[in-house]
Amino acid sequence: MCDILAVDAAAQYRQLLQLGRDEFLAAAAPAAFVRYRGEADESTTGQTRSIDEEIEETLPHGRDWIPEQDYEIYPLAKKPGASFPDRITIGRTVNNDVVISDSSVSRLHAYVRRDGARWLVADAGSKNGSWLGGQSLLARREQPLLSKTVLRIGDVDVTFYVAEDLYAALGGRP
């Protein structure tokens, strides 16, 4: 099942893309998660794939282009009045900054935060764990989060993008 807010964010980002690079970067969140959903994901398996798993030859703009109908975007922005003002929380309940509606995702599963120019991620002590680039994250131990890296939250794969890389991945032109 798609998260309505993520679907709305994807539509908003497609509209921003039409305005050009400078306007996109000015209006978009500084970073976002993209959850790519392939054809197999329509079934009851609940599996997701990274856009990096796409076959390069079939994509008109190269490997970074994301097919418009097959992704959700989760902007990394703090909700007004949300807990933990220095962290962007990720979980399945609506009180998180990033809500991923999946039973494998804990109520408060993980968090990201910005430290100057770099981003950090940590598992918040979740039941089903988190992995960064295939490596298990230890609870509350922050790790650097690089753009275009796959983060697995429970059974959900999302790819982290800083805004400029997301603009390119969505097919934006320089």
C-alpha positions in Angstrom: 0.0 0.0 0.0 1.4 3.4 -0.9 1.8 6.2 1.6 -0.5 9.1 0.5 2.0 11.7 1.7 4.8 10.1 -0.2 2.7 9.9 -3.4 1.9 13.6 -2.9 5.6 14.4 -2.4 6.5 12.6 -5.6 3.9 14.6 -7.5 5.2 17.8 -6.0 8.8 17.0 -6.8 7.8 16.2 -10.4 6.2 19.7 -10.6 9.4 21.3 -9.1 11.5 19.5 -11.7 9.6 21.4 -14.4 10.7 24.8 -12.9 14.4 24.1 -13.4 17.4 23.3 -11.3 17.7 26.5 -9.2 14.0 26.6 -8.4 14.0 22.8 -7.6 17.0 23.2 -5.2 15.4 26.3 -3.5 12.0 24.6 -2.9 13.0 21.0 -2.3 14.0 19.6 1.1 17.8 19.4 1.4 17.6 15.6 1.1 15.1 12.9 0.6 14.5 9.1 0.6 13.2 7.5 -2.6 11.4 4.2 -2.4 11.4 2.5 -5.8 8.7 0.1 -6.5 9.2 -2.4 -9.3 6.5 -4.6 -10.9 7.2 -7.4 -8.5 6.4 -5.0 -5.6 2.7 -4.9 -6.7 2.3 -8.4 -5.2 2.0 -9.3 -1.6 5.7 -9.8 -1.2 6.2 -6.3 0.2 9.7 -6.2 -1.3 11.1 -3.0 -2.7 14.1 -2.4 -5.0 16.7 0.4 -5.3 16.7 2.4 -8.4 20.3 1.3 -8.8 19.0 -2.2 -9.6 17.3 -1.0 -12.8 18.7 -2.1 -16.1 20.7 0.8 -17.4 19.9 0.1 -21.1 16.2 0.6 -20.6 16.4 4.0 -19.1 16.3 6.9 -21.5 18.4 9.3 -19.3 20.9 6.8 -17.9 21.1 4.9 -14.7 20.0 7.7 -12.4 16.7 8.4 -14.0 13.7 7.3 -11.9 10.6 6.1 -13.7 7.8 8.5 -12.8 5.1 6.1 -11.8 7.2 3.7 -9.7 8.6 5.7 -6.8 7.7 7.4 -3.6 9.6 10.4 -2.2 10.0 11.0 1.5 11.5 14.6 2.0 13.8 14.8 5.0 12.3 17.8 6.7 11.3 18.3 10.3 7.5 18.5 11.1 6.6 21.6 13.1 6.3 20.8 16.8 7.7 17.2 16.4 9.8 15.6 19.0 13.6 15.5 18.9 14.2 18.9 17.2 17.8 17.9 16.2 16.7 14.6 14.4 14.4 13.7 11.6 12.6 10.6 12.9 11.6 7.6 10.7 8.9 5.2 11.6 5.4 3.9 10.8 3.4 6.1 13.1 2.2 9.6 12.1 4.2 11.4 14.9 7.4 10.7 12.9 8.9 13.2 10.4 9.1 10.4 7.8 6.2 7.9 7.9 6.7 4.6 6.2 3.6 2.5 6.4 4.9 -1.0 6.6 4.5 -3.6 9.3 8.2 -4.3 9.4 9.0 -0.7 10.3 8.9 0.1 14.1 6.9 2.9 15.5 10.2 4.8 15.9 12.6 2.9 13.7 15.6 5.2 12.9 16.6 8.8 12.6 18.8 11.0 10.4 20.4 14.3 11.2 22.5 16.8 9.5 25.9 17.7 10.9 27.2 20.6 8.8 27.5 19.4 5.2 27.2 15.7 6.1 24.2 13.5 7.0 24.2 10.8 9.7 21.8 7.9 10.2 21.2 5.6 13.2 18.8 2.8 14.1 16.7 3.9 17.0 16.6 0.4 18.6 14.1 -1.0 16.2 12.7 -4.5 16.4 13.6 -5.5 12.8 16.8 -3.6 12.3 18.3 -1.2 9.8 21.1 -1.6 7.2 23.2 0.9 5.4 24.7 -0.3 2.2 24.2 -3.9 3.3 25.8 -3.4 6.7 23.7 -3.7 9.9 23.4 -0.5 11.9 23.9 -0.7 15.7 21.2 0.9 17.8 21.8 4.6 18.4 25.3 4.5 16.7 25.4 7.2 14.0 26.9 6.4 10.7 27.7 8.7 7.8 24.9 8.7 5.1 26.1 9.3 1.6 24.0 10.3 -1.3 22.8 7.4 -3.5 23.2 4.9 -0.6 20.5 2.3 0.0 19.1 2.3 3.5 17.0 -0.7 4.6 14.5 0.0 7.3 12.9 -3.3 8.4 11.9 -4.8 5.0 11.8 -1.5 3.2 14.6 -0.2 0.9 15.0 3.5 0.4 17.7 5.4 -1.4 19.1 8.5 0.2 19.6 11.5 -2.1 20.8 15.0 -1.4 18.6 17.5 -3.3 21.1 18.1 -6.2 21.5 14.4 -6.8 17.8 13.8 -6.6 17.2 16.5 -9.2 19.6 14.6 -11.6 18.0 11.2 -10.7 14.6 12.5 -11.6 15.8 13.6 -15.0 16.5 17.2 -14.4 18.9 19.0 -16.7 21.9 21.1 -15.7 
